[in-house]
Amino acid sequence: MNAHGHAPSLPPPRARDGVVHWIRKRLFGSWLDALFTLAGLALLAKLVPAFVDWAFIDSVWSAGSADRCHQAAGACWSVIHARYRLIFFGLYPYEEHWRSGLACLAIIAVVVLSCVPRLWTMGRLATLWVLGFVAFYVLMRGGVLGLADVTTDRWGGLALTLFIFAAVVLMGTPVAIGLALGRRSKLPVIRLCCAASIDLTRSFPLLTILFAAAVILPFVLPAWLQGDKLYRVIVAFAFFFACYQAEIIRGGLQAVAEGQEDAAKSMGLGYWQRVGLILLPQAFRKALPASINQVVITFKETSVVVIIGFFEVLASGNAAFGTGEWAHAYVEVYVFLALIYFVFVFSLSRYGSFLERRMRVGHG
């Protein structure tokens, strides 16, 4: 006690969250952790120098032909220099590649602008994505504004992958909301129909559903209802995405306290006002980590369409080393494709982490 009768103030506890403390706790916390850490370091010491030699020091970066690659001990990055247009644009007309490039930039710009907090309202985000998608489609398809018409069977490469991804998320999200609300409906017919649709769709692999949309549907639908093969696949893919996303949203809705809706009812709010203003914003906030994960999975699953005959970025990569001149450089092409997927998936994951921090998911 001091002269004023108060207990002396103690200094704050010393923080122990430095780098040394983290290494000691996470990597050498026990003898088993230390053993695995040392084994991992030994493996990295062996593999990293060999990879650096192969990927950078002994590699060939630019060459008019593949002759130098046969003589080099390292990677043949010349295949990327020579075939990057095929990887990025696929079968799209060579003289129109600028349109495909601008279309890709339009989708990327939409994703970047979605990170701006000022645009975080349902109306603004919906408007942004719709306008970006329309700009992408106009650039890719043409037929207006003096642009040559390019049918979807000539689309390919990264542009086709981004188109499928953006269309699936844009179409699937509102369907997912409808299914999630329908499964919670008090009307038995609506509830059972939504539940049956979700459970039946989730019981099939994605490839089965896309194959049925691409190959089987034309035999059971009239000609006027068949549409383009790509559009049928996108609609089926979007519904598959919606069924999984609907369960995520439903979980978010169940996590919202019941008193929230009761309070909204006591204020005289109607059903759609309660859903749009009270329930869905909180549900999306609670379901955000799982939603971001589902979006990331969807981007990776776009590669499945190569099996049903679409020339997306993976098929374009296979064609890049499909000639005798570059047949030996398949590893380099797949490493480049993996880098493309990593950039997009990592960016989406970081954006999800940014949203979680911004919205303080899990706090309140």
C-alpha positions, 0 to 999 in steps of 0.5 A: 500500500502506498501513502494514499492507501492504494496498491502499487501499480504493477508493470504490464506483463512482458509479451512473449510473442516474438519470433524466437518464442514462436519458433521455440513453441511451434517448432521445438515445443517437444522432442517430437516437434524438434525431430520433425523440424530437423528432418524437414530442414534437412529435406529442404536443404537437399531439395531447395538447391536442386530446385533452384539449379533446375528452375533458374540457374541451368534453365533456358528462358528464351529461345527460337526453338526447343533445340537449346532445351534438349542440351540444357540441364535445367527447366525449359521455360522457352515453352512458356515464351513460345506458347503463352498465347495458346495457354491464355487464349486457347482457340480464340482467333489470334488477331482478336487476342486483345479482346480476350485479354481485356475481358480477363482484365475486366473480371480481375478488375471486378474482383479488385473493386469488390475489395473496396469497403464503400461498395459493400452493399448488396445493390452496389456489389450486384451492379458491379458484378453484373456490369463486369460480366456483361463487359466480359461477355461483350468483349468475348462474344462480339457481334456488337460495337463493330466487334467480330462475332466469336462463337463460344466453341472458339473460346478457351484458355484462361478467359474461358476459365474465368468466364465459367467461374464468374458465371457460376458464382454470379448465377449460383449465389441468388439461387443458393439464397433462395434454396436456403430460405426455401429449406427453412420455409414453414410451407411443407411443399416448398421446404421438401422440394428445396431439401430434395433438390439440395440433397439429390444434387449433392449426392452426385459428383460434379463431373456426372452432373456436367456430363449429363448437362452436356451430353444427355440433356440434348436427347430429352429436351426439344431443340428450342430449349437445348441452347449452347453446350457451354451454357447448359454446363454453366447452368448445371455447374451453377446449380451444383454450386448453389446447393452447397452454398445453400447449406452454408447460408442455412448454417449461417441463418441457424447461427443467428439468435432467434431473438433477432427475428422476434425483435424484427417481428415486434417492430412490424417488419415484414418477412422480406424486410426481416430476411433482407435487413436482419437475417441475411446480413448476419448469416453471411457474416457468420458463414463468410469463412465457409463461403470463401472456401466454397468459392475457392473450391469452385475456381479449382473445379472449373478444370473439370470441364476439360473432360467434357471437351472444353478448351479451358486453361488446363486443356490449353496447357496440354495443347502447349506441349502437345507438339513434338517440338515441346513434348519434353517440356510438360513439367514446365507447362504444368508448373506454370499452370499451377502458378496461375491457379495459385495466384488466383486461389491465394488472392481469393483466400487473402481477400477472404481473410481481409473480409473476416478481419474487416467484419470481425467474424466471430466477435459479436 
